[in-house]
Amino acid sequence: MSDIVIVNVVASAPLETKLDLNLISDKLEGSDYDKERFPGLIYRLDEPQTALLLFSSGKVVCTGAKSVEDVDRAIGKLVERLEPIQDGVAKKPKVTIQNIVATTDLGKDLRLNNIAVSLGLENVEYEPEQFPGLVYRVFDPKVVALLFGSGKVVCTGAKKVEDVSRALEKITQDLQDTGFL
């Protein structure tokens, strides 16, 4: 198995105050707010490359980060830029990781039909007419992996980076135990 690459970390944080999105849109350069298209304000950062979605409720969602540290940096920059515009913004909002998406390559082509039959219906969904990947549900940690015939794997639903590693270790072991790896 090659290295695990984190491709997206999605997190949320409460800014602990209601946000005036019209005011923020006027004052925060680079923000995009069109409530007819989307109920939140979109603010993109180049470093770290992320998109921050701000909602009038005071919640912010960060997406596109490549690490948990990038999430923290992005939300920190946002707070710093909001402080002169909006009163009452939390200085250090509590960040909650919602989803980590990672990829890896098992280094071997996979026979998905055989794997689907062998691993049973409890953890696996495979309908090649609908989607070319096999959906493999891991219950501890609670993660979903998409396995492709090329040997590539997309892992989603993890809340911690360690969960990605544990889930991929379990999948690799299951595939080795059944002789497919």
C-alpha positions as CSV (number, residue, x, y, z in Angstrom):
1,M,0.0,0.0,0.0
2,S,1.4,3.4,-0.9
3,D,1.1,6.4,1.3
4,I,-2.2,7.7,2.6
5,V,-3.0,11.2,1.2
6,I,-5.5,13.4,2.9
7,V,-7.4,15.2,0.2
8,N,-10.1,17.0,2.2
9,V,-10.8,17.8,5.8
10,V,-14.2,19.3,6.6
11,A,-14.7,21.0,9.9
12,S,-17.2,23.3,11.7
13,A,-16.9,25.8,14.5
14,P,-19.3,28.1,16.3
15,L,-18.3,31.8,16.2
16,E,-20.6,32.3,19.2
17,T,-22.4,35.3,17.8
18,K,-25.0,35.9,15.0
19,L,-23.3,37.1,11.9
20,D,-24.4,40.0,9.7
21,L,-23.6,38.5,6.3
22,N,-24.4,41.6,4.4
23,L,-22.0,43.7,6.5
24,I,-19.3,41.1,6.3
25,S,-19.8,40.8,2.5
26,D,-19.3,44.5,2.1
27,K,-16.2,44.7,4.3
28,L,-14.4,41.3,3.8
29,E,-12.5,41.5,0.6
30,G,-12.8,38.3,-1.5
31,S,-16.1,37.2,0.1
32,D,-19.0,36.0,-2.0
33,Y,-22.6,36.3,-0.7
34,D,-25.7,35.8,-2.8
35,K,-28.5,34.6,-0.6
36,E,-30.6,33.7,-3.6
37,R,-28.1,31.0,-4.6
38,F,-26.8,29.9,-1.2
39,P,-27.7,30.8,2.4
40,G,-24.2,31.4,3.5
41,L,-21.3,33.7,2.7
42,I,-18.3,32.0,0.9
43,Y,-14.8,33.1,1.8
44,R,-11.8,31.5,0.1
45,L,-8.3,31.6,1.3
46,D,-5.2,30.9,-0.8
47,E,-3.1,29.9,2.2
48,P,-4.1,27.4,3.4
49,Q,-6.2,26.7,0.3
50,T,-9.7,26.4,1.8
51,A,-13.2,27.6,1.5
52,L,-15.0,28.9,4.6
53,L,-18.8,29.0,4.6
54,L,-20.2,31.5,7.1
55,F,-23.9,31.3,8.2
56,S,-25.9,34.0,9.9
57,S,-26.3,31.6,12.9
58,G,-22.6,32.1,13.6
59,K,-21.5,28.7,12.4
60,V,-18.6,28.4,10.0
61,V,-17.7,25.4,7.9
62,C,-14.2,24.9,6.6
63,T,-13.7,22.7,3.6
64,G,-10.8,21.9,1.3
65,A,-8.1,21.7,3.9
66,K,-5.4,19.1,3.5
67,S,-4.8,18.7,7.3
68,V,-6.3,19.4,10.7
69,E,-3.6,22.0,11.1
70,D,-4.7,23.8,7.9
71,V,-8.3,23.9,9.3
72,D,-7.0,25.6,12.5
73,R,-5.0,28.1,10.5
74,A,-7.9,28.9,8.1
75,I,-10.4,29.5,10.9
76,G,-7.7,31.5,12.9
77,K,-7.2,33.7,9.8
78,L,-11.0,34.1,9.4
79,V,-11.5,35.1,13.0
80,E,-8.6,37.6,12.8
81,R,-10.2,39.2,9.7
82,L,-13.7,39.2,11.2
83,E,-12.8,40.9,14.5
84,P,-12.7,44.4,13.1
85,I,-15.9,43.9,11.2
86,Q,-18.2,41.9,13.5
87,D,-18.6,42.2,17.3
88,G,-18.5,39.2,19.6
89,V,-16.7,36.7,17.3
90,A,-15.1,33.9,19.4
91,K,-11.3,34.4,19.6
92,K,-10.7,30.6,19.7
93,P,-13.8,28.8,18.4
94,K,-14.0,25.0,19.2
95,V,-13.3,23.2,15.9
96,T,-15.1,19.9,15.3
97,I,-13.8,17.7,12.5
98,Q,-16.9,16.5,10.5
99,N,-15.2,14.4,7.8
100,I,-11.8,13.4,6.5
101,V,-11.4,12.1,3.0
102,A,-8.2,10.3,2.1
103,T,-6.9,8.2,-0.8
104,T,-4.3,5.5,-1.2
105,D,-3.3,2.9,-3.7
106,L,-3.2,-0.8,-2.7
107,G,-0.7,-1.4,-5.5
108,K,-2.6,-4.2,-7.1
109,D,-5.6,-4.5,-9.4
110,L,-8.7,-5.7,-7.5
111,R,-11.4,-8.2,-8.7
112,L,-14.3,-6.3,-7.3
113,N,-16.9,-9.0,-8.2
114,N,-15.0,-11.7,-6.3
115,I,-14.3,-9.4,-3.4
116,A,-18.0,-8.5,-3.1
117,V,-19.0,-12.2,-2.9
118,S,-16.2,-13.1,-0.6
119,L,-16.6,-10.3,2.0
120,G,-20.4,-10.7,2.2
121,L,-23.3,-8.4,2.0
122,E,-23.1,-7.1,5.5
123,N,-20.2,-4.6,4.9
124,V,-20.2,-4.4,1.1
125,E,-22.3,-2.8,-1.7
126,Y,-21.3,-3.4,-5.3
127,E,-23.5,-2.5,-8.3
128,P,-21.1,-1.9,-11.2
129,E,-24.0,-0.8,-13.4
130,Q,-24.6,2.1,-11.0
131,F,-21.1,3.0,-9.8
132,P,-17.7,1.5,-10.7
133,G,-16.5,1.2,-7.1
134,L,-17.2,-1.3,-4.4
135,V,-18.5,0.4,-1.2
136,Y,-16.9,-1.2,1.9
137,R,-18.3,-0.1,5.3
138,V,-16.0,-0.4,8.2
139,F,-17.8,-0.2,11.6
140,D,-14.8,0.4,13.9
141,P,-13.7,3.0,13.1
142,K,-16.9,4.1,11.3
143,V,-15.5,4.8,7.8
144,V,-16.7,4.1,4.3
145,A,-14.1,3.1,1.7
146,L,-14.6,3.0,-2.0
147,L,-12.4,0.4,-3.7
148,F,-11.8,0.6,-7.4
149,G,-10.6,-2.1,-9.8
150,S,-7.3,-0.2,-10.3
151,G,-6.4,-0.7,-6.6
152,K,-7.1,2.9,-5.7
153,V,-9.1,3.5,-2.5
154,V,-11.0,6.5,-1.3
155,C,-11.7,6.6,2.4
156,T,-14.4,8.9,3.8
157,G,-16.3,9.6,7.0
158,A,-13.3,9.5,9.4
159,K,-13.2,12.0,12.3
160,K,-9.5,11.5,13.0
161,V,-6.5,10.9,10.8
162,E,-5.8,7.8,12.9
163,D,-9.2,6.4,12.0
164,V,-8.2,6.5,8.3
165,S,-5.1,4.5,9.0
166,R,-6.9,2.0,11.2
167,A,-9.7,1.5,8.6
168,L,-7.3,1.0,5.7
169,E,-5.3,-1.5,7.8
170,K,-8.5,-3.4,8.5
171,I,-9.5,-3.4,4.8
172,T,-6.0,-4.5,3.7
173,Q,-6.1,-7.3,6.3
174,D,-9.5,-8.4,5.1
175,L,-8.3,-8.5,1.5
176,Q,-5.2,-10.4,2.5
177,D,-7.2,-12.9,4.6
178,T,-9.4,-13.6,1.6
179,G,-6.5,-13.9,-0.8
180,F,-7.3,-10.8,-2.9
181,L,-4.1,-8.9,-1.9
